[in-house]
Amino acid sequence: MFQSQKDENGKRNNKKVVLGYDLGHQSAQISYCGLDEDQPETVSAVAGSEQYNIPAVLCKRPGVGQWYYGKEAVKFAREEEGILVEDLLGLAQRGEDVIVEGEPYDPVALLTLFVKRSLSLLNIRLSLSQVEAVMFTVEELTPRMVDVLSRVAAGLQLKVQSLCFQSHRESFYAYTLHQNAELRKQDVVIFEYNTQLKMLHLECNRRTSPMVVLIKEQSFPEMMRRVWAEDEADRQRQKQELDEMFLHIAQEALAGKEVSTIFLLGDGFKEGWAKESLKLLCRNRRVFQGNNLYSKGACYGMLERLNPGEEWKKHVYLGVDKLKSNVGIKALRRGEDSYYAILDAGTNWYEASADFDIILESGDTVDFIVTPLTGSAVLDRPVHLQGIPERPRGTTRLSVHIEMTAVNQAAVTIEDLGFGELIPSSGKAWTSTIQV
């Protein structure tokens, strides 16, 4: 059973919280934040420590149906030769059965088991009944990943008000927007070093309204994680070479950019080799090192979905999985031409859809208006209703359904509803694809 957290007076604390769950190929992290708080806390995988990474593995005890997770799974496999199942997220993405002791297992079910077991780390802090909403964050949010996470969420059977997904880039955006304005007065950069180095560069166009935020990603495969030599002299030489390589990469990557803050993430930066490179990064910038930014960013992203703050309303993040344009239609209101908003830029494309009815005044066309927030020209996307019956003006009612089928493409279905009892429906429907 989960036990409720108690306050300083020993009374039961039933505050409502959101969870940010960072799910990776090698590890996972869990952060949580009260609905009326602004500082998430991260759950430690080892009580009393700041070891936030939970190894994303399961281990089956030979001959019995007993499974271990995380650090216990690693320990059991090493000491008692259990069957270790690694990269649960990758297995679930590929969708192939996992064979353990000759028996097939559904990889999504195994991933669900790991997530469910890992949530037990919340035991001494709060009860699952206190969780109002959960945000899962992963490195890349592809349609396949959305399907996997949706199945995991269904398997968890969490009784929450809201459950959402976002990419690491969007978690970076949410985290940054919740930092002191001084830290984000210019661009913000992440250098992440696990198996290899990558950089995320957040830039904000403050001349637009709302202000448009973009995040660019760059990988540096030449800077692979090192296996350190046993000989002390050789190891020091390796560290110096790595330091010099990162110094050169950072100089090139940051050239010409105005960066106010840099975050160093990943276990690779914990190995004490970054000396000269760190001096460069710290020149006229704030530099922070840690590894729980994404899970905290997931908390912030969930809080904003539940109750958007003023800064959130002033910005819009146009990531690779985001709708880049506002979509609406031309409409006649009180005898005047107007614009009716349908889909908003900044929405995850796979969540963007709308249903509404309109009255076709005349003609055989419904005009969709696409307004890019990237500064491109406004686009007119007409949908022609070939063969629609001719009727008196303003006596054709249409049902419209629009949903995004890709990040830059929407499917539109329009049905003729007639006009009440006076004019029956023709039964006709039209489908069209428009580029946004």
One Martini backbone bead per residue (centre of mass of N, CA, C, O) as a GRO file, in nm:
protein
  436
    1MET     BB    1   0.100   0.034   0.018
    2PHE     BB    2   0.030   0.363   0.012
    3GLN     BB    3   0.160   0.636   0.189
    4SER     BB    4   0.113   0.916   0.338
    5GLN     BB    5   0.232   1.207   0.382
    6LYS     BB    6   0.396   1.388   0.642
    7ASP     BB    7   0.422   1.636   0.843
    8GLU     BB    8   0.576   1.797   1.106
    9ASN     BB    9   0.307   1.712   1.291
   10GLY     BB   10   0.205   1.419   1.171
   11LYS     BB   11   0.017   1.487   0.950
   12ARG     BB   12  -0.173   1.427   0.696
   13ASN     BB   13  -0.089   1.457   0.346
   14ASN     BB   14  -0.330   1.563   0.072
   15LYS     BB   15  -0.190   1.673  -0.156
   16LYS     BB   16  -0.180   1.771  -0.480
   17VAL     BB   17  -0.023   1.617  -0.771
   18VAL     BB   18   0.240   1.599  -1.005
   19LEU     BB   19   0.391   1.400  -1.259
   20GLY     BB   20   0.733   1.334  -1.374
   21TYR     BB   21   0.820   1.102  -1.641
   22ASP     BB   22   1.134   0.975  -1.725
   23LEU     BB   23   1.180   0.781  -2.027
   24GLY     BB   24   1.433   0.550  -2.102
   25HIS     BB   25   1.661   0.313  -2.215
   26GLN     BB   26   1.831   0.307  -1.928
   27SER     BB   27   1.636   0.519  -1.771
   28ALA     BB   28   1.463   0.667  -1.488
   29GLN     BB   29   1.232   0.934  -1.368
   30ILE     BB   30   1.093   1.105  -1.069
   31SER     BB   31   0.868   1.374  -1.038
   32TYR     BB   32   0.720   1.626  -0.813
   33CYS     BB   33   0.420   1.852  -0.772
   34GLY     BB   34   0.240   2.080  -0.648
   35LEU     BB   35  -0.022   2.269  -0.759
   36ASP     BB   36   0.088   2.523  -0.551
   37GLU     BB   37   0.374   2.485  -0.674
   38ASP     BB   38   0.741   2.555  -0.804
   39GLN     BB   39   0.908   2.287  -0.678
   40PRO     BB   40   1.032   2.017  -0.771
   41GLU     BB   41   1.076   1.674  -0.689
   42THR     BB   42   1.310   1.405  -0.665
   43VAL     BB   43   1.333   1.072  -0.679
   44SER     BB   44   1.507   0.834  -0.513
   45ALA     BB   45   1.661   0.519  -0.563
   46VAL     BB   46   1.813   0.604  -0.290
   47ALA     BB   47   1.786   0.649   0.018
   48GLY     BB   48   1.932   0.968   0.091
   49SER     BB   49   1.989   1.040  -0.208
   50GLU     BB   50   2.096   1.160  -0.557
   51GLN     BB   51   1.980   0.895  -0.706
   52TYR     BB   52   1.765   0.919  -0.982
   53ASN     BB   53   1.839   0.676  -1.141
   54ILE     BB   54   1.646   0.417  -1.296
   55PRO     BB   55   1.689   0.123  -1.404
   56ALA     BB   56   1.554   0.002  -1.720
   57VAL     BB   57   1.488  -0.295  -1.570
   58LEU     BB   58   1.456  -0.654  -1.571
   59CYS     BB   59   1.426  -0.954  -1.351
   60LYS     BB   60   1.419  -1.303  -1.369
   61ARG     BB   61   1.348  -1.566  -1.187
   62PRO     BB   62   1.433  -1.875  -1.204
   63GLY     BB   63   1.136  -2.080  -1.243
   64VAL     BB   64   0.978  -1.809  -1.174
   65GLY     BB   65   0.725  -1.536  -1.138
   66GLN     BB   66   0.976  -1.330  -1.066
   67TRP     BB   67   1.024  -0.972  -1.045
   68TYR     BB   68   1.268  -0.726  -1.104
   69TYR     BB   69   1.385  -0.385  -1.049
   70GLY     BB   70   1.638  -0.207  -1.126
   71LYS     BB   71   1.883  -0.232  -0.899
   72GLU     BB   72   1.783  -0.513  -0.811
   73ALA     BB   73   1.807  -0.644  -1.091
   74VAL     BB   74   2.109  -0.604  -1.127
   75LYS     BB   75   2.197  -0.753  -0.870
   76PHE     BB   76   2.060  -1.026  -0.924
   77ALA     BB   77   2.200  -1.088  -1.196
   78ARG     BB   78   2.493  -1.077  -1.079
   79GLU     BB   79   2.454  -1.286  -0.827
   80GLU     BB   80   2.204  -1.504  -0.949
   81GLU     BB   81   2.149  -1.533  -1.255
   82GLY     BB   82   1.942  -1.379  -1.386
   83ILE     BB   83   1.704  -1.249  -1.620
   84LEU     BB   84   1.790  -0.986  -1.819
   85VAL     BB   85   1.598  -0.688  -1.916
   86GLU     BB   86   1.665  -0.456  -2.159
   87ASP     BB   87   1.546  -0.196  -2.317
   88LEU     BB   88   1.225  -0.161  -2.289
   89LEU     BB   89   1.158   0.067  -2.487
   90GLY     BB   90   1.275  -0.060  -2.746
   91LEU     BB   91   1.106  -0.317  -2.739
   92ALA     BB   92   0.828  -0.172  -2.754
   93GLN     BB   93   0.878  -0.033  -3.027
   94ARG     BB   94   0.922  -0.302  -3.191
   95GLY     BB   95   0.705  -0.540  -3.079
   96GLU     BB   96   0.855  -0.789  -2.990
   97ASP     BB   97   0.889  -1.064  -2.848
   98VAL     BB   98   1.003  -1.175  -2.530
   99ILE     BB   99   1.244  -1.418  -2.451
  100VAL     BB  100   1.192  -1.614  -2.148
  101GLU     BB  101   1.252  -1.925  -2.092
  102GLY     BB  102   1.079  -1.976  -2.374
  103GLU     BB  103   0.892  -1.726  -2.317
  104PRO     BB  104   0.653  -1.505  -2.418
  105TYR     BB  105   0.662  -1.139  -2.412
  106ASP     BB  106   0.519  -0.843  -2.377
  107PRO     BB  107   0.688  -0.546  -2.399
  108VAL     BB  108   0.467  -0.354  -2.284
  109ALA     BB  109   0.417  -0.516  -2.025
  110LEU     BB  110   0.706  -0.484  -1.916
  111LEU     BB  111   0.709  -0.177  -1.908
  112THR     BB  112   0.466  -0.150  -1.720
  113LEU     BB  113   0.591  -0.301  -1.483
  114PHE     BB  114   0.822  -0.107  -1.435
  115VAL     BB  115   0.657   0.150  -1.383
  116LYS     BB  116   0.492   0.038  -1.150
  117ARG     BB  117   0.733  -0.030  -0.965
  118SER     BB  118   0.868   0.255  -0.960
  119LEU     BB  119   0.624   0.399  -0.810
  120SER     BB  120   0.702   0.280  -0.522
  121LEU     BB  121   0.903   0.520  -0.447
  122LEU     BB  122   0.657   0.700  -0.328
  123ASN     BB  123   0.567   0.578  -0.056
  124ILE     BB  124   0.703   0.798   0.162
  125ARG     BB  125   0.549   1.060   0.024
  126LEU     BB  126   0.290   0.932  -0.136
  127SER     BB  127  -0.014   0.892  -0.284
  128LEU     BB  128  -0.177   0.806  -0.570
  129SER     BB  129  -0.438   0.970  -0.487
  130GLN     BB  130  -0.272   1.255  -0.519
  131VAL     BB  131  -0.269   1.220  -0.824
  132GLU     BB  132  -0.374   1.428  -1.089
  133ALA     BB  133  -0.111   1.406  -1.287
  134VAL     BB  134   0.066   1.289  -1.594
  135MET     BB  135   0.405   1.318  -1.732
  136PHE     BB  136   0.554   1.201  -2.013
  137THR     BB  137   0.907   1.172  -2.101
  138VAL     BB  138   1.088   1.174  -2.414
  139GLU     BB  139   1.306   1.213  -2.654
  140GLU     BB  140   1.099   1.091  -2.874
  141LEU     BB  141   0.769   1.177  -3.028
  142THR     BB  142   0.634   0.939  -3.183
  143PRO     BB  143   0.371   0.764  -3.292
  144ARG     BB  144   0.474   0.499  -3.166
  145MET     BB  145   0.529   0.615  -2.883
  146VAL     BB  146   0.240   0.699  -2.824
  147ASP     BB  147   0.126   0.413  -2.834
  148VAL     BB  148   0.297   0.293  -2.608
  149LEU     BB  149   0.220   0.496  -2.380
  150SER     BB  150  -0.084   0.442  -2.393
  151ARG     BB  151  -0.061   0.142  -2.306
  152VAL     BB  152   0.080   0.189  -2.042
  153ALA     BB  153  -0.133   0.374  -1.913
  154ALA     BB  154  -0.362   0.165  -1.925
  155GLY     BB  155  -0.209  -0.054  -1.747
  156LEU     BB  156  -0.194   0.125  -1.480
  157GLN     BB  157  -0.471   0.249  -1.386
  158LEU     BB  158  -0.490   0.550  -1.339
  159LYS     BB  159  -0.656   0.793  -1.123
  160VAL     BB  160  -0.663   1.054  -1.336
  161GLN     BB  161  -0.726   1.358  -1.498
  162SER     BB  162  -0.431   1.354  -1.642
  163LEU     BB  163  -0.253   1.234  -1.949
  164CYS     BB  164   0.077   1.294  -2.082
  165PHE     BB  165   0.299   1.393  -2.359
  166GLN     BB  166   0.662   1.459  -2.401
  167SER     BB  167   0.943   1.586  -2.494
  168HIS     BB  168   1.253   1.689  -2.409
  169ARG     BB  169   1.228   1.963  -2.544
  170GLU     BB  170   0.966   2.049  -2.393
  171SER     BB  171   1.087   2.018  -2.111
  172PHE     BB  172   1.300   2.235  -2.153
  173TYR     BB  173   1.103   2.463  -2.203
  174ALA     BB  174   0.946   2.444  -1.933
  175TYR     BB  175   1.188   2.483  -1.749
  176THR     BB  176   1.287   2.758  -1.857
  177LEU     BB  177   1.015   2.920  -1.800
  178HIS     BB  178   1.073   2.858  -1.469
  179GLN     BB  179   1.295   3.058  -1.470
  180ASN     BB  180   1.476   3.304  -1.428
  181ALA     BB  181   1.495   3.571  -1.638
  182GLU     BB  182   1.810   3.592  -1.633
  183LEU     BB  183   1.860   3.294  -1.755
  184ARG     BB  184   1.658   3.386  -2.030
  185LYS     BB  185   1.755   3.652  -2.188
  186GLN     BB  186   1.877   3.439  -2.361
  187ASP     BB  187   2.003   3.180  -2.461
  188VAL     BB  188   1.970   2.815  -2.428
  189VAL     BB  189   2.181   2.533  -2.317
  190ILE     BB  190   2.241   2.186  -2.393
  191PHE     BB  191   2.465   1.940  -2.262
  192GLU     BB  192   2.462   1.593  -2.354
  193TYR     BB  193   2.630   1.307  -2.171
  194ASN     BB  194   2.646   0.975  -2.245
  195THR     BB  195   2.731   0.813  -2.508
  196GLN     BB  196   2.690   1.098  -2.641
  197LEU     BB  197   2.698   1.409  -2.783
  198LYS     BB  198   2.461   1.681  -2.725
  199MET     BB  199   2.264   1.966  -2.851
  200LEU     BB  200   2.052   2.222  -2.709
  201HIS     BB  201   1.890   2.511  -2.870
  202LEU     BB  202   1.741   2.792  -2.724
  203GLU     BB  203   1.518   3.016  -2.895
  204CYS     BB  204   1.386   3.362  -2.896
  205ASN     BB  205   1.121   3.551  -3.043
  206ARG     BB  206   1.049   3.881  -2.923
  207ARG     BB  207   0.884   4.008  -3.188
  208THR     BB  208   0.654   3.827  -3.122
  209SER     BB  209   0.286   3.740  -3.102
  210PRO     BB  210   0.380   3.525  -2.969
  211MET     BB  211   0.663   3.399  -2.853
  212VAL     BB  212   0.900   3.221  -3.034
  213VAL     BB  213   1.010   2.882  -2.982
  214LEU     BB  214   1.323   2.721  -3.047
  215ILE     BB  215   1.477   2.386  -3.101
  216LYS     BB  216   1.802   2.280  -3.151
  217GLU     BB  217   1.980   1.993  -3.284
  218GLN     BB  218   2.309   1.845  -3.198
  219SER     BB  219   2.551   1.611  -3.298
  220PHE     BB  220   2.860   1.427  -3.154
  221PRO     BB  221   2.993   1.128  -3.241
  222GLU     BB  222   3.303   1.178  -3.171
  223MET     BB  223   3.190   1.198  -2.860
  224MET     BB  224   3.248   0.938  -2.695
  225ARG     BB  225   3.237   0.733  -2.452
  226ARG     BB  226   3.466   0.633  -2.216
  227VAL     BB  227   3.721   0.393  -2.152
  228TRP     BB  228   3.912   0.368  -1.890
  229ALA     BB  229   4.215   0.341  -1.798
  230GLU     BB  230   4.412   0.192  -1.555
  231ASP     BB  231   4.626   0.378  -1.605
  232GLU     BB  232   4.685   0.686  -1.485
  233ALA     BB  233   4.830   0.826  -1.722
  234ASP     BB  234   4.632   0.736  -1.943
  235ARG     BB  235   4.378   0.858  -1.814
  236GLN     BB  236   4.472   1.156  -1.816
  237ARG     BB  237   4.507   1.170  -2.122
  238GLN     BB  238   4.212   1.115  -2.192
  239LYS     BB  239   4.091   1.360  -2.041
  240GLN     BB  240   4.242   1.576  -2.199
  241GLU     BB  241   4.133   1.502  -2.480
  242LEU     BB  242   3.833   1.543  -2.407
  243ASP     BB  243   3.855   1.836  -2.322
  244GLU     BB  244   3.959   1.942  -2.597
  245MET     BB  245   3.720   1.847  -2.766
  246PHE     BB  246   3.498   2.007  -2.614
  247LEU     BB  247   3.620   2.284  -2.650
  248HIS     BB  248   3.596   2.287  -2.959
  249ILE     BB  249   3.293   2.234  -2.983
  250ALA     BB  250   3.196   2.477  -2.811
  251GLN     BB  251   3.321   2.700  -2.979
  252GLU     BB  252   3.166   2.633  -3.240
  253ALA     BB  253   2.865   2.618  -3.127
  254LEU     BB  254   2.881   2.926  -2.982
  255ALA     BB  255   2.936   3.084  -3.219
  256GLY     BB  256   2.743   3.381  -3.235
  257LYS     BB  257   2.610   3.332  -2.957
  258GLU     BB  258   2.361   3.427  -2.712
  259VAL     BB  259   2.439   3.298  -2.391
  260SER     BB  260   2.322   3.262  -2.049
  261THR     BB  261   2.273   2.935  -2.038
  262ILE     BB  262   2.407   2.617  -1.907
  263PHE     BB  263   2.351   2.265  -1.938
  264LEU     BB  264   2.478   1.971  -1.771
  265LEU     BB  265   2.417   1.647  -1.889
  266GLY     BB  266   2.499   1.352  -1.760
  267ASP     BB  267   2.734   1.110  -1.668
  268GLY     BB  268   2.985   1.215  -1.837
  269PHE     BB  269   3.020   1.483  -1.640
  270LYS     BB  270   3.111   1.308  -1.364
  271GLU     BB  271   3.440   1.238  -1.445
  272GLY     BB  272   3.644   1.495  -1.419
  273TRP     BB  273   3.751   1.635  -1.719
  274ALA     BB  274   3.621   1.924  -1.714
  275LYS     BB  275   3.817   2.222  -1.738
  276GLU     BB  276   3.875   2.413  -1.980
  277SER     BB  277   3.584   2.397  -2.090
  278LEU     BB  278   3.449   2.522  -1.836
  279LYS     BB  279   3.580   2.799  -1.855
  280LEU     BB  280   3.445   2.876  -2.118
  281LEU     BB  281   3.142   2.844  -2.036
  282CYS     BB  282   3.169   3.062  -1.782
  283ARG     BB  283   3.179   3.298  -1.974
  284ASN     BB  284   2.920   3.503  -1.915
  285ARG     BB  285   2.785   3.249  -1.764
  286ARG     BB  286   2.558   3.007  -1.667
  287VAL     BB  287   2.636   2.693  -1.494
  288PHE     BB  288   2.482   2.366  -1.492
  289GLN     BB  289   2.463   2.057  -1.300
  290GLY     BB  290   2.278   1.754  -1.401
  291ASN     BB  291   1.973   1.502  -1.430
  292ASN     BB  292   1.650   1.640  -1.372
  293LEU     BB  293   1.520   1.827  -1.594
  294TYR     BB  294   1.300   1.657  -1.746
  295SER     BB  295   1.117   1.577  -1.503
  296LYS     BB  296   1.064   1.870  -1.420
  297GLY     BB  297   0.956   1.963  -1.697
  298ALA     BB  298   0.710   1.775  -1.685
  299CYS     BB  299   0.576   1.912  -1.449
  300TYR     BB  300   0.549   2.192  -1.575
  301GLY     BB  301   0.384   2.103  -1.823
  302MET     BB  302   0.140   2.003  -1.655
  303LEU     BB  303   0.072   2.262  -1.503
  304GLU     BB  304   0.012   2.426  -1.767
  305ARG     BB  305  -0.225   2.254  -1.864
  306LEU     BB  306  -0.405   2.311  -1.612
  307ASN     BB  307  -0.256   2.624  -1.556
  308PRO     BB  308  -0.185   2.880  -1.726
  309GLY     BB  309   0.053   3.109  -1.739
  310GLU     BB  310   0.174   3.408  -1.837
  311GLU     BB  311   0.434   3.309  -1.977
  312TRP     BB  312   0.299   3.086  -2.142
  313LYS     BB  313   0.111   3.285  -2.307
  314LYS     BB  314   0.367   3.445  -2.437
  315HIS     BB  315   0.435   3.158  -2.548
  316VAL     BB  316   0.563   2.941  -2.825
  317TYR     BB  317   0.622   2.606  -2.913
  318LEU     BB  318   0.806   2.492  -3.217
  319GLY     BB  319   0.827   2.185  -3.268
  320VAL     BB  320   0.847   1.892  -3.447
  321ASP     BB  321   0.544   1.812  -3.301
  322LYS     BB  322   0.428   2.091  -3.399
  323LEU     BB  323   0.211   2.322  -3.474
  324LYS     BB  324   0.296   2.608  -3.690
  325SER     BB  325  -0.017   2.683  -3.721
  326ASN     BB  326  -0.295   2.855  -3.772
  327VAL     BB  327  -0.641   2.741  -3.789
  328GLY     BB  328  -0.910   2.851  -4.011
  329ILE     BB  329  -1.206   3.040  -4.101
  330LYS     BB  330  -1.427   3.182  -4.293
  331ALA     BB  331  -1.672   3.417  -4.162
  332LEU     BB  332  -2.014   3.509  -4.078
  333ARG     BB  333  -2.073   3.793  -3.859
  334ARG     BB  334  -2.315   4.003  -3.849
  335GLY     BB  335  -2.242   4.058  -4.168
  336GLU     BB  336  -1.931   3.990  -4.117
  337ASP     BB  337  -1.619   3.935  -4.174
  338SER     BB  338  -1.437   3.650  -4.034
  339TYR     BB  339  -1.255   3.463  -3.781
  340TYR     BB  340  -1.227   3.104  -3.717
  341ALA     BB  341  -1.095   2.919  -3.480
  342ILE     BB  342  -0.944   2.580  -3.460
  343LEU     BB  343  -0.619   2.568  -3.465
  344ASP     BB  344  -0.324   2.567  -3.265
  345ALA     BB  345  -0.033   2.668  -3.227
  346GLY     BB  346   0.165   2.428  -3.032
  347THR     BB  347   0.029   2.174  -3.092
  348ASN     BB  348   0.006   1.859  -3.095
  349TRP     BB  349  -0.064   1.698  -3.379
  350TYR     BB  350  -0.201   1.430  -3.242
  351GLU     BB  351  -0.414   1.643  -3.078
  352ALA     BB  352  -0.531   1.778  -3.340
  353SER     BB  353  -0.879   1.877  -3.325
  354ALA     BB  354  -1.217   1.924  -3.483
  355ASP     BB  355  -1.569   2.016  -3.420
  356PHE     BB  356  -1.820   2.156  -3.650
  357ASP     BB  357  -2.064   2.396  -3.749
  358ILE     BB  358  -2.202   2.527  -4.061
  359ILE     BB  359  -2.303   2.792  -4.278
  360LEU     BB  360  -2.369   2.801  -4.615
  361GLU     BB  361  -2.429   3.071  -4.796
  362SER     BB  362  -2.247   3.000  -5.060
  363GLY     BB  363  -2.162   2.787  -5.280
  364ASP     BB  364  -1.866   2.523  -5.286
  365THR     BB  365  -1.684   2.654  -5.037
  366VAL     BB  366  -1.424   2.598  -4.795
  367ASP     BB  367  -1.221   2.827  -4.612
  368PHE     BB  368  -0.893   2.785  -4.520
  369ILE     BB  369  -0.671   2.930  -4.273
  370VAL     BB  370  -0.310   2.969  -4.284
  371THR     BB  371  -0.098   3.077  -3.999
  372PRO     BB  372   0.215   3.128  -3.967
  373LEU     BB  373   0.470   3.166  -3.699
  374THR     BB  374   0.739   3.192  -3.900
  375GLY     BB  375   0.655   3.435  -4.128
  376SER     BB  376   0.487   3.337  -4.332
  377ALA     BB  377   0.248   3.323  -4.546
  378VAL     BB  378  -0.073   3.333  -4.591
  379LEU     BB  379  -0.307   3.061  -4.637
  380ASP     BB  380  -0.524   2.922  -4.884
  381ARG     BB  381  -0.762   2.637  -4.815
  382PRO     BB  382  -0.966   2.497  -5.026
  383VAL     BB  383  -1.288   2.321  -5.015
  384HIS     BB  384  -1.455   2.128  -5.242
  385LEU     BB  385  -1.818   2.074  -5.306
  386GLN     BB  386  -1.895   1.848  -5.510
  387GLY     BB  387  -2.243   1.837  -5.576
  388ILE     BB  388  -2.389   2.037  -5.424
  389PRO     BB  389  -2.679   2.150  -5.358
  390GLU     BB  390  -2.905   2.377  -5.461
  391ARG     BB  391  -2.985   2.663  -5.256
  392PRO     BB  392  -3.082   2.871  -5.058
  393ARG     BB  393  -2.958   3.106  -4.883
  394GLY     BB  394  -2.852   2.972  -4.584
  395THR     BB  395  -2.949   2.628  -4.624
  396THR     BB  396  -2.654   2.501  -4.541
  397ARG     BB  397  -2.552   2.244  -4.336
  398LEU     BB  398  -2.233   2.171  -4.178
  399SER     BB  399  -2.007   1.911  -4.103
  400VAL     BB  400  -1.687   1.939  -3.927
  401HIS     BB  401  -1.376   1.755  -3.966
  402ILE     BB  402  -1.050   1.795  -3.803
  403GLU     BB  403  -0.720   1.637  -3.852
  404MET     BB  404  -0.412   1.547  -3.778
  405THR     BB  405  -0.168   1.331  -3.972
  406ALA     BB  406   0.055   1.549  -3.947
  407VAL     BB  407   0.257   1.819  -3.893
  408ASN     BB  408   0.159   1.923  -4.220
  409GLN     BB  409  -0.132   1.761  -4.198
  410ALA     BB  410  -0.485   1.755  -4.295
  411ALA     BB  411  -0.804   1.615  -4.230
  412VAL     BB  412  -1.114   1.656  -4.412
  413THR     BB  413  -1.465   1.642  -4.306
  414ILE     BB  414  -1.773   1.685  -4.495
  415GLU     BB  415  -2.122   1.727  -4.413
  416ASP     BB  416  -2.451   1.705  -4.514
  417LEU     BB  417  -2.744   1.832  -4.317
  418GLY     BB  418  -2.895   2.050  -4.427
  419PHE     BB  419  -3.225   2.206  -4.290
  420GLY     BB  420  -3.368   2.032  -4.120
  421GLU     BB  421  -3.701   1.982  -4.214
  422LEU     BB  422  -3.695   2.148  -4.479
  423ILE     BB  423  -3.393   2.026  -4.555
  424PRO     BB  424  -3.259   1.757  -4.653
  425SER     BB  425  -3.019   1.548  -4.672
  426SER     BB  426  -2.800   1.418  -4.923
  427GLY     BB  427  -2.552   1.234  -4.792
  428LYS     BB  428  -2.305   1.393  -4.834
  429ALA     BB  429  -1.937   1.366  -4.864
  430TRP     BB  430  -1.611   1.518  -4.785
  431THR     BB  431  -1.267   1.473  -4.866
  432SER     BB  432  -0.954   1.621  -4.742
  433THR     BB  433  -0.622   1.753  -4.799
  434ILE     BB  434  -0.419   1.972  -4.603
  435GLN     BB  435  -0.173   2.213  -4.588
  436VAL     BB  436   0.021   2.350  -4.289
   0.00000   0.00000   0.00000
